[in-house]
Amino acid sequence: MKTFALVGNPNCGKTTLFNKLTDSQEYVGNWSGVTIEKKQGLLKIDNDNYNIVDLPGIYSLSSYSDDEIVTRNYLLYEKPDMIINIIDATNIERNLYLTTQLIETGIPIIIALNMMDEVEKRGDYIDYEKISKILGIPIVSMSATKSIGIENLIDLIKNFKQVKKTQSILKNTDEFFFAQKIIKYLAQNNIECSELMAIKIVEGDKKFPCDIPENILQSLNIPQKSWDVLVATDRYNFIDELIKECVKKSHEFGQLTFSNKIDRILVNKYLAIPIFLLVMFLIFQITFSIGGEFFSKIIEKFINDDLSSFLNKFLLDINTNALIIDLITKGIIPGIGMILTFLPQISILFFFLSFIEDSGYIARAAFIMDKPLRKIGLSGKSFIPMLLGFGCSVPAIMAARTLDNPKDKRLTILLTPFISCSARMPVYAILAGTFFPNNSGLVIFSIYLLGIIIAILAGIVLNETILRGESSNFIMELPPYRIPTFKNLMRHIYERVKDFVEKAGTILLLASIIIWFMQNFNFEFKIVFDSSQSILGTLGKFIAPVFAALGFGNWQACVALLTGFVAKETVVSTLSILYGGNLAHELLLNFTPLSAYCYMVFVLLYVPCIATVAVIKREMGSWGWTFFSIGFQILTAWIVSFVIFQFGKLFL
């Protein structure tokens, strides 16, 4: 089976095209860094199958960050049968720099000139047929989001054998002459070397992998010069001439585009951060105080009243064992049912988050946060993984691969778990809805904001102690604003809701059964009628004194924190099972508004779920750093909750 690699700059539309070709459902966003590892799918044409590989976006093959190295090494060592080079036609000058390097890999290339609909909308003109003739590469004009030109691309894929290899655009330069000398020299020593590798050797790029003899430049009498600068200059000169000849723009240089005009307000020096906070505040208000609460109450009533009563009567009618009835009606139904009541709020929250992602505002948020993050030794690029943490900490930590500075990567991984993931949301929703019914949106917004503030403060501490060093420079291309497509928004919501329901039907179902068992049996595996004497009761009373100073020293609340290590949704499942009956009523008996808020703060900041810990270990490559992360998060959660509770008592 032939393999085709999708290669291009970040945010050029690779993943959208990948989904169209392979009928996949991979995540698509209007900001860089969406693809953090290679993805594979099948393209079926007639009776033939083609392996399509979506590689992380890169700007050049002089790569240093983990995601860029994935792309570079795949092309050099896996050697796909063909490269499909996706170019953002609205930024054709910048995109072509990578193209000039891909040509030198020796792999046949097809260019997919994407987003041509936006070029036409601007009134610009690109003579792509002339560009194709100059480069010697087939070019397809297309718009992946609108499925324009997909069939033409598929026709080229079917006839890939007719696509010829091309020669470097540097062929008339001194660096290319010396590169050819290197290729011949290495061939005599049975070492295979592409034009790209040879040019990199001339440049003196020591990070570029190639098994070559030492001092090869001296042995071939290649003079010492700033070859890297010369090579880059020659590439850009070639691109400039190509653009002058083949691209006509309707607007003058420096003329403000629609996106530029919006950015004058949204990225304003004084207004940017207040606007960002206002946007997030409105999202939480609509999610928790206006829209989601109404639908959640309908689902809660159905599960707790109608479904529970029906199942209880049905099981009694068929003479089911009393223990089984108790497990289902007081274990599984409360455990899973309470979680499912938050589906409307999760759907609404991710609708808005997906909307601002697809619109291009997320990239602006990273730009806005660059200056504050500089104070803790990070750059705005680290804000993208952190922002992903609002969804799930696992992909957020994996997204730290896009950072090329090891210190930035490590610090970002340590701080990201402080950003509240969606799994914690049910805890906030039940406690805020119970104790702050008129201001639940504001309270939950304050929790999310506190997570960002604590991440910044923790970053300052770490940056001044164990993670000293300079942060990397931050360069980010701001994509144009786009109106999100309804299909993309629905896909994002569907994926989130599906993950949530799947977790409820697997991990939370098993957790509910285990929690019910540990609530009804003691360590001798005998049934107990007083749950305080159960396995969970014994464990809870053992650790409760540690949390008494935080306002929640009752054993049920403490046990829920332990089970939350499996998955944060389990905190609500555990409370629902242990308290039984009307959860909101029981919470009012066991918490005060202040202790409930401190409980939310602790859930926000303490050790993330086991899946996140596993990813931290994999990305850090060290158990030492993993255990440090766990200890640091628990200690931070305890201290912050303690301070809030003790100071709160002075005023309440």
VENJO-V773136 format. One record per residue. N is the residue number from 1. RES is the residue in one letter. D_LAST is the distance of its C-alpha to the last C-alpha in Angstrom with 1 decimal. Layout:
BEGIN
n=<N/N>
res=<RES/RES>
d_last=<D_LAST/D_LAST>
END
This chain:
BEGIN
n=<1/2/3/4/5/6/7/8/9/10/11/12/13/14/15/16/17/18/19/20/21/22/23/24/25/26/27/28/29/30/31/32/33/34/35/36/37/38/39/40/41/42/43/44/45/46/47/48/49/50/51/52/53/54/55/56/57/58/59/60/61/62/63/64/65/66/67/68/69/70/71/72/73/74/75/76/77/78/79/80/81/82/83/84/85/86/87/88/89/90/91/92/93/94/95/96/97/98/99/100/101/102/103/104/105/106/107/108/109/110/111/112/113/114/115/116/117/118/119/120/121/122/123/124/125/126/127/128/129/130/131/132/133/134/135/136/137/138/139/140/141/142/143/144/145/146/147/148/149/150/151/152/153/154/155/156/157/158/159/160/161/162/163/164/165/166/167/168/169/170/171/172/173/174/175/176/177/178/179/180/181/182/183/184/185/186/187/188/189/190/191/192/193/194/195/196/197/198/199/200/201/202/203/204/205/206/207/208/209/210/211/212/213/214/215/216/217/218/219/220/221/222/223/224/225/226/227/228/229/230/231/232/233/234/235/236/237/238/239/240/241/242/243/244/245/246/247/248/249/250/251/252/253/254/255/256/257/258/259/260/261/262/263/264/265/266/267/268/269/270/271/272/273/274/275/276/277/278/279/280/281/282/283/284/285/286/287/288/289/290/291/292/293/294/295/296/297/298/299/300/301/302/303/304/305/306/307/308/309/310/311/312/313/314/315/316/317/318/319/320/321/322/323/324/325/326/327/328/329/330/331/332/333/334/335/336/337/338/339/340/341/342/343/344/345/346/347/348/349/350/351/352/353/354/355/356/357/358/359/360/361/362/363/364/365/366/367/368/369/370/371/372/373/374/375/376/377/378/379/380/381/382/383/384/385/386/387/388/389/390/391/392/393/394/395/396/397/398/399/400/401/402/403/404/405/406/407/408/409/410/411/412/413/414/415/416/417/418/419/420/421/422/423/424/425/426/427/428/429/430/431/432/433/434/435/436/437/438/439/440/441/442/443/444/445/446/447/448/449/450/451/452/453/454/455/456/457/458/459/460/461/462/463/464/465/466/467/468/469/470/471/472/473/474/475/476/477/478/479/480/481/482/483/484/485/486/487/488/489/490/491/492/493/494/495/496/497/498/499/500/501/502/503/504/505/506/507/508/509/510/511/512/513/514/515/516/517/518/519/520/521/522/523/524/525/526/527/528/529/530/531/532/533/534/535/536/537/538/539/540/541/542/543/544/545/546/547/548/549/550/551/552/553/554/555/556/557/558/559/560/561/562/563/564/565/566/567/568/569/570/571/572/573/574/575/576/577/578/579/580/581/582/583/584/585/586/587/588/589/590/591/592/593/594/595/596/597/598/599/600/601/602/603/604/605/606/607/608/609/610/611/612/613/614/615/616/617/618/619/620/621/622/623/624/625/626/627/628/629/630/631/632/633/634/635/636/637/638/639/640/641/642/643/644/645/646/647/648/649/650/651/652>
res=<M/K/T/F/A/L/V/G/N/P/N/C/G/K/T/T/L/F/N/K/L/T/D/S/Q/E/Y/V/G/N/W/S/G/V/T/I/E/K/K/Q/G/L/L/K/I/D/N/D/N/Y/N/I/V/D/L/P/G/I/Y/S/L/S/S/Y/S/D/D/E/I/V/T/R/N/Y/L/L/Y/E/K/P/D/M/I/I/N/I/I/D/A/T/N/I/E/R/N/L/Y/L/T/T/Q/L/I/E/T/G/I/P/I/I/I/A/L/N/M/M/D/E/V/E/K/R/G/D/Y/I/D/Y/E/K/I/S/K/I/L/G/I/P/I/V/S/M/S/A/T/K/S/I/G/I/E/N/L/I/D/L/I/K/N/F/K/Q/V/K/K/T/Q/S/I/L/K/N/T/D/E/F/F/F/A/Q/K/I/I/K/Y/L/A/Q/N/N/I/E/C/S/E/L/M/A/I/K/I/V/E/G/D/K/K/F/P/C/D/I/P/E/N/I/L/Q/S/L/N/I/P/Q/K/S/W/D/V/L/V/A/T/D/R/Y/N/F/I/D/E/L/I/K/E/C/V/K/K/S/H/E/F/G/Q/L/T/F/S/N/K/I/D/R/I/L/V/N/K/Y/L/A/I/P/I/F/L/L/V/M/F/L/I/F/Q/I/T/F/S/I/G/G/E/F/F/S/K/I/I/E/K/F/I/N/D/D/L/S/S/F/L/N/K/F/L/L/D/I/N/T/N/A/L/I/I/D/L/I/T/K/G/I/I/P/G/I/G/M/I/L/T/F/L/P/Q/I/S/I/L/F/F/F/L/S/F/I/E/D/S/G/Y/I/A/R/A/A/F/I/M/D/K/P/L/R/K/I/G/L/S/G/K/S/F/I/P/M/L/L/G/F/G/C/S/V/P/A/I/M/A/A/R/T/L/D/N/P/K/D/K/R/L/T/I/L/L/T/P/F/I/S/C/S/A/R/M/P/V/Y/A/I/L/A/G/T/F/F/P/N/N/S/G/L/V/I/F/S/I/Y/L/L/G/I/I/I/A/I/L/A/G/I/V/L/N/E/T/I/L/R/G/E/S/S/N/F/I/M/E/L/P/P/Y/R/I/P/T/F/K/N/L/M/R/H/I/Y/E/R/V/K/D/F/V/E/K/A/G/T/I/L/L/L/A/S/I/I/I/W/F/M/Q/N/F/N/F/E/F/K/I/V/F/D/S/S/Q/S/I/L/G/T/L/G/K/F/I/A/P/V/F/A/A/L/G/F/G/N/W/Q/A/C/V/A/L/L/T/G/F/V/A/K/E/T/V/V/S/T/L/S/I/L/Y/G/G/N/L/A/H/E/L/L/L/N/F/T/P/L/S/A/Y/C/Y/M/V/F/V/L/L/Y/V/P/C/I/A/T/V/A/V/I/K/R/E/M/G/S/W/G/W/T/F/F/S/I/G/F/Q/I/L/T/A/W/I/V/S/F/V/I/F/Q/F/G/K/L/F/L>
d_last=<69.9/69.4/66.1/64.8/61.9/59.6/59.0/57.4/54.8/51.1/50.3/53.9/53.7/54.9/52.6/53.3/57.0/56.5/54.9/57.7/60.4/59.1/57.2/54.1/50.4/49.2/46.1/47.0/44.9/45.6/44.7/46.3/45.6/45.5/48.3/47.5/50.3/53.7/53.9/57.1/58.5/61.9/63.8/66.5/69.5/72.4/73.1/71.6/68.2/66.7/63.8/61.3/58.9/55.9/55.3/52.2/52.7/54.2/55.6/58.4/60.0/59.1/55.9/53.4/50.2/50.2/50.4/53.3/55.1/54.9/56.9/59.3/60.2/60.7/63.2/65.0/65.2/64.8/67.1/66.5/69.6/68.2/65.4/63.9/62.5/60.0/59.9/57.4/60.0/57.6/57.4/60.9/61.6/58.7/59.3/63.0/62.4/61.4/64.4/66.8/65.6/65.6/69.3/70.1/68.8/72.0/70.3/71.4/68.9/68.1/65.9/63.6/63.0/59.7/57.9/61.2/59.9/57.4/60.3/62.4/59.5/59.4/63.1/63.9/66.9/67.4/70.9/69.8/73.4/74.5/71.7/72.8/76.3/75.4/73.1/75.4/72.4/72.1/69.2/67.6/65.9/62.9/59.4/57.7/54.9/57.5/60.0/62.6/65.2/64.0/67.5/69.3/67.2/68.1/71.7/71.6/69.9/72.8/75.3/73.6/76.8/78.2/75.5/76.9/75.4/75.1/75.6/73.2/73.0/73.6/77.1/78.9/76.8/77.4/74.4/75.7/79.1/77.6/75.5/78.7/80.2/77.3/77.6/81.3/80.8/78.2/80.3/83.1/80.8/79.7/76.2/75.0/73.3/72.2/72.6/68.8/68.8/71.8/70.3/67.1/69.4/71.0/67.6/66.7/63.6/62.9/60.0/62.4/63.6/67.4/69.6/72.0/74.1/72.7/74.2/75.6/75.3/77.5/80.0/80.4/80.7/77.7/76.9/73.4/71.7/68.2/69.1/65.5/65.4/68.9/68.2/65.0/66.9/69.8/67.5/65.7/69.1/70.4/67.3/67.6/71.3/70.5/67.8/70.1/72.8/71.0/67.8/67.7/64.5/64.1/61.6/62.1/60.4/57.2/56.8/53.3/52.8/50.4/47.9/48.3/47.4/44.2/43.3/43.6/40.3/38.5/39.4/39.1/38.1/35.2/34.4/34.7/31.3/29.4/31.8/31.3/27.5/28.1/30.5/28.3/25.4/27.9/29.1/25.8/25.1/28.5/28.4/25.1/24.3/27.9/30.8/30.0/27.6/30.4/33.0/30.7/30.1/33.9/34.5/31.9/33.4/36.9/36.1/34.0/36.0/39.5/40.3/38.9/40.6/43.8/44.0/43.2/46.0/48.4/48.0/48.5/51.6/53.2/52.5/50.2/49.1/45.9/44.4/45.2/43.6/40.4/40.4/40.9/38.6/35.8/36.2/37.8/36.7/32.9/33.1/35.0/34.2/30.5/31.3/34.0/31.7/30.4/33.9/33.5/30.5/32.2/35.4/33.7/31.8/35.1/37.0/35.1/35.1/38.8/39.5/38.1/39.9/43.2/43.0/43.0/39.6/38.5/41.1/39.7/36.2/37.8/39.6/36.5/34.6/37.5/36.5/32.9/34.2/36.9/34.3/33.7/37.4/37.8/39.4/38.6/40.8/38.1/35.8/38.0/37.5/33.7/33.7/35.8/32.9/31.1/33.8/34.6/34.4/38.0/39.9/37.5/38.4/42.1/42.0/41.5/45.2/45.8/44.7/47.8/46.1/45.4/42.5/40.9/41.4/39.9/36.8/36.4/36.7/34.0/31.5/32.2/30.4/27.1/27.9/26.6/29.6/30.2/30.1/26.3/25.9/26.1/23.1/21.0/22.6/22.0/18.3/17.5/19.8/18.2/14.5/14.9/18.4/18.5/17.6/18.9/21.3/19.0/16.6/19.8/21.3/18.4/19.2/22.9/22.3/20.3/23.3/25.6/23.7/23.5/27.2/28.0/26.3/27.9/31.1/31.0/30.7/33.5/35.7/35.6/36.3/38.2/39.0/40.5/43.0/43.8/42.6/45.2/46.2/44.7/47.2/46.3/48.4/46.4/47.9/48.7/46.4/47.5/46.7/45.6/48.1/47.0/48.7/46.8/43.4/44.3/45.6/42.3/40.3/42.8/42.7/38.9/38.9/41.9/40.2/37.2/39.4/41.7/38.9/37.7/41.3/41.9/39.2/36.6/39.2/40.3/36.8/36.0/39.2/38.4/34.9/36.3/38.9/36.6/34.4/37.4/39.5/39.1/40.7/44.0/43.9/43.8/41.9/38.8/37.2/33.9/32.4/30.5/34.0/35.0/35.5/32.1/30.5/32.1/31.2/27.6/27.2/29.0/26.6/23.3/22.6/22.6/19.5/17.6/15.8/14.8/13.1/16.2/18.7/20.6/24.1/24.5/21.9/23.6/27.1/26.3/25.6/29.1/30.8/29.2/31.5/34.4/32.8/29.2/29.9/30.5/26.8/26.5/29.9/28.9/25.7/27.9/30.6/28.6/26.4/29.2/29.4/26.8/24.6/21.9/21.7/21.8/19.0/16.7/17.8/17.2/14.1/10.6/9.8/8.3/11.3/13.6/13.0/13.7/16.7/17.9/17.7/19.7/22.2/22.6/23.6/25.2/29.0/30.6/33.0/36.3/38.3/36.5/37.0/40.7/40.9/39.3/42.0/44.7/43.8/43.1/46.1/44.5/42.8/41.5/39.6/38.4/36.9/35.4/33.7/32.3/31.1/29.7/27.6/26.2/25.3/23.7/21.7/20.5/19.7/17.8/15.7/15.1/14.1/11.6/10.0/10.2/9.0/6.1/5.2/6.0/3.8/0.0>
END
